[in-house]
């Protein structure tokens, strides 16, 4: 089992007063992991886009729209679904994007943002599915770094367990670290998706497959979450409803694409 530990942020400036904020300027290790996730993910988006002949400028613009919408959706989902009581205390929390994020909300925001951009540029885009696949290839790799950050800061400790990979909380109670499990599954996705990408599957298959696999692993993992941090709605967490739709939708999309390929 992993003993309890604390990770201190990297302090750049001890004291600063600017725009109403007074205090130190620090870099959180979670933030470093998120930055790595974005940078590494963007590299593999561009790499796959070049491989399948997508417009590089359109790809970069689509990525920007998707990332901004993902962060926006991740924060709104976290506040509205997991911590709605914060709104009554401080309505401005809705735009304090540094104050809590939820990955499932990020997926939803990313889908909306990318879809909006593709609709805006529909005259330049011949295959919306190809752009979704490019973003998926970046997500497959980048997600590992994001979940590494969550693992290090123990952002998703779940119910008590005697599992050998449990993390001790502040009270020295061993708990499932759900971010660790998700990170390990995500690592296993990388060789699979790069192998499939080399086979030139029908456009959209990579995206559909990722949605299905992510939903397949995330849905059962959420049952290990604490009800105090992840309230249930009719027995399921808010995230489970999202990944259930993601998983089923992804499976249906993959089957449709292969059926379409056989009939052509």
Buried (B, 14 or more C-beta within 10 A) or exposed (E): BBEBEEEEBEEEEEEEEEEEEEEEBEEBBBBBBBEBBBEBBBEBBBBBBEEBEBBEEBBBBBBEBBBEBBBBBBBBBBBBBBBEEBEEEEEEBBEEBEBBBBBBBBBBBBBBBBBBBBEEBEEEBEEBBBBBBBBBBBBBBBBBBBBBBBBBBBBBBBEEBEBEEBBBBEEEBBBBBBBBBBBBBBBEBBEEBBEEBEEEBBBBBBBBBBBBBBBBBBBEBBBBBBEEEBBEEEEBBBBBBBBBEBBEBBBEBBEBBBEEEEEE
